[in-house]
Amino acid sequence: MNQFWSVGHLGALAFTAIAIWAAVVAGRRWPSHRSTWAARGLAGALVVNQTVYCLSGVWNGNWSIRYGLPLNLCDLAAFVAGGALIWRRRWLIETTYFWGMAATTMGLLWPDRSLPLGSYWYFEYYIDHSGVIIAALFLVCGLGYVPGKGAVTRAFQATLAYAAAVGVFDLVTRANYFNLAGKPPRGTTPLDLFAPWPWYIIEAAPFALLAFALVALPFHRQERAGTPVLEQAV
């Protein structure tokens, strides 16, 4: 976790915090036409950024099926968030929120690779991770598309199903998407606190469920207090 106190990382965290505040305020003040254009712009940035990253290996001649596909959770979350911003479907918004707040946030706080300040990899990484979190809070806290009843269960089941599918793909291709075949080699992420492979996969599941429940807690409190919970998305 030696990158946490670097200037580049702290700067990215500060920018993300300011951008979240601006997005939420804008969503609450201008929930119609202007927010639609802002959502489309953010969706375009997320999708283009992740697509270019996936194609960069092809252009550089070092692409491989073992690491060149957007199968890591944070990579896929960028496309899910882009879809949520455009189509506003409930399952897309809920998935964006839970993956963004419980998983992508971990990647934002503790990057698993070196990110030289000002490099392409620096901007690619933080556009992806910061962008997903900004999108999640813009939709949920700014526009009011909050998770509905049963959202934690739905998100957790979807995550387990996705992990199982990626695990099979990793086994067949000898890849390590989603860190299911081994921990990040740098040893700089929260996974380093868990048991060795494969036991950390089993250990991580209840922690993921707990994280989903925690980020959903504000909306349960709203329901108990009688505050209307908007479920505008279908």
N, C-alpha and C positions, 0 to 999 in steps of 0.2 A: 504494500500500500504506500510505497515511497513516492508515488506521483501525486498524492493527495495535496501536498503543500506546494506544488510547483505553481509558478505564476500562470502558466497556460491553463492549468486545471481550475485554479481559483477564479480566474477570469471567466472561464466558461460557466462555472457555477453562478457567478454574479450575473452574467448576461441572462442565463436561464431564469433566474429568480425575477429579474426585471421584466423579461418577456412574458412570463406567466402572469405577473400582475397586470401588465398592459393588455394581454389577451382576455383575461377575465373581466376587467373593467370595460373593455370595448364590447365584449359579448353582452354584457348587462345593459350598456347604454344604447347600443345599436344592434339589436337582435335580428334585424331583417336584412336589408339589401347590402349594407356595408359589411356585415359579418359574413355574408355569403361569399363575397369577393375575398375577404381575408382567409376564409376557410379554403377556398380554391387555391389561393396562393401558397398556403402552408402545405396543402396536399400535394401540389405540384413540386414543391421543394423536397418533400420527403420521398416521393416516388422517383423523381429524377436523380436525386442524390444516391439513392440505394441502387437504382438501375445502372448508373455510371460506375459505381463501385463494383458491381457484379461483372460489368463488361471490361473493367480495367485490366483484369488478368488476361482476357482474350487479346486486348490491344498490346499488352506487354509480352505476350507469348508464354506466360507461365500459369495459365488457367488450368485448374484441375477440378474434377467432380468432387474431390475430397475436401475442397475448401472454397470453391468458387460459386457456390449456390447460396441464395438468401434463406438458409434453413435455420440459422441461429434465431432464437426467439426475438431478439432485438431487431434483427434484420427483417424478419417477417412482420413484426409489429409496425414497421414504417409503412408497409403496404396496407396493412389492416387500418392503421390510422388514416392513411390517405383515402381509403374507401369510406371510412366513417365520416370524414369531413365533407365528402361529396354527397353520399347517398343517405346519411343519417339513419341507417338501419340500427335497431336496438342491439342486435347481437354484435355488430361491428363496434358500436360505441362502448358497450360493456367490455368487450375484449380489449379494446384500446385502453380503457381506463384501468382495468386490473393488470394487464401486462405492463402498461406504462408505469403505473404507480408502484407495483410490487416487484417488477423485474427490471425494466429499463432504468429505473432510478438507481438500482444497484450498479448497473454498468456505468451510469453517469458519475456516481460517487467514486467508484473503484475501477477505472479502466484496466482491461486485461492485456494491454499492449502499449508499447512506447508510442507517444504522440508528440513529436517535436512541434513546438509552437510555430505556427505559420505554415506548416506543411499541408499538402493535400489531405493526408491521413488525419491530421488534426481537425480540419474543418469537416471532413466526411463523417468522422466519428461523432462529433458534437451536434452536427445538423441532424443526424439520425437519432441520437439519444435525447438530446434536448427537445428536438422537434416533436417526438412522440409524446413526451410528458406535457409539453405546451398544448398539443392537440387534445390530449385527454382532459386537461383542466379547462381549456377553452370550451369544449363541448359540454362538460358536466357542470362546472361551476359558473361558466360564463353564459351559456345558452340554456342551461337547465335540463339537459338530457341526462338525468341521473339514473343510476342502475335501479332496475325494478326488483320486485320480490323474487327470490331464488337466483339472483344474479351471481352470488358467490359460488353456488353449486354449479351453475352453468359454466362459469369461467374456469372453475377447477376441473370439471370434467373435460372441457375442451382442451385444457392444458395437458392433462394426462393422456388424452387421445393423441394429441400432437407429439408429445414426448415419445409415446410408444411407436408411432410411425417413423419418427426421426431415428429412434433407436434401432429399428430394423434396417433403415437405410445406412446408418453408421456401420452396422454389423456386416452388411453386404459389401459396402464400398471401402471399409476400413477407414472411415472418416471419423471426425469428432465434433460434429455439429451439436449444438446445445450442451457441449461439455459432458456428453453422456458416455463417452469412451475414455475419459480421463480429465483431470483438472487442468486448467490453464497452466502452461509450463512456467510462467513467471512467478506463480505463487503469491499474487498480489490482490486476490479477491476474497470475499467472504467464504468461498468454497474451501479455502485453505484451513478453515476452522473445523471442517467436517472430517469424518473418518475417511480412510483411503477408498479408492475405487474397489468394488462397485457400491459399497455401503453408503457412500454419501448421497447416492441417488435416492435410496430409500429414506434416508434421514431428511432430505430436502423436501419431500412431499408434504409432510405435516407443517413444515415451516412455510411453504408456499400457501397452503390453505389458511394458516394463521394470518399471513400477510394480506391475503385477499379479504379475510374477515375484518381486519383492522382498517383497511382503506374504505370498506363499505360501512363502517360504524357510524359516520356522521349522518348517513341517510336513514339508518335505523332509528337514530335519535330524533330525526325530523318526524318519522312516522309516529313514534311514541308521544311526541309533543303535539301532534295534530297538525303539523305543518304540511301543506300539500306537497306531494312528490310528483314532479312532472314526468310523464312517460310519453313524450311526444313522438319518439321514434318507434317504428314498427319493425 
